[in-house]
Amino acid sequence: MTSIFRAAMGADFDRLHPRLRRRFSVGLASGEACTGRGVMDRVWHGGAFVKPFLALGATRNILVPREGRHIPFTIENVPYTDTCGRETVTFVRTFDLPGRPRRFDAQMVLSPKGDRVLDYLGTHQHLASELHLRAEPDGSLLIRSGEHRFREGVVDVRVPELIGATAEVRESYDDSTGRFRIRVRVVNRYFGPLFGYEGSFTADYTDVTSCGVRPGLRPVREEARA
């Protein structure tokens, strides 16, 4: 048994920086959870037209509706078995914005074919995205989103490009500072950049069998459709 990320990437996983390999080995097999703590140098969004969509998404812990600089944040990666019997790893990001912290929740599982990761977004997993992972020549990890689907009750539809977006995540390890670096950009094909953030963090690892999954980390509703 291996982590969902190693399974999706195959031999390419071994090209990652050793610190990234450990971080993305978090799973039921390793028995480890990872907590990253750091600072976002910048959290940004596009033009004013984006604000209503970000505000709507924030009601389900999807995206962050406010901008800021030097924002403390935490990312929690904890493996567990969901109600469908799938190994799941949390990607719950908490941004300590002035006045009110904001969360961006995601739960990741391996696709049925095992060749990519599925990213379920928000407290109710109404949005699901395919993620394609690739090791870059410098040992960093590049993640690009593919198809997005909206699911609620009997509804299961592909999100049109006009209102959808493509996410690109780059995560690396800086040996000179001993910190992970992350940069995220969400871009709409027609309207341009919508949202993003960039910063750095350190990571601590804990035994998941002893710490478990803290209350509030799992979604309110879990989506069975892959």
Secondary structure, DSSP 8 states (H G I E B T S, - for coil): ---HHHHHHGGGGGGS-HHHHHHTT-BTTTTEEEEEEEEEEEEEE-SGGGHHHHHHHHTTT-S----EEEEEEEEEE-EEE-TTS-EEEE-EEEE--TTS-EEE-EEEEE-TTSSSEEEEESSS--EEEEEEEEE-TTS-EEEEEEEEEEEETTEEEE--TTT--EEEEEEEEETTTTEEEEEEEEEETTTEEEEEEEEEEEEEEEEHHHH---TTSS-SS-----
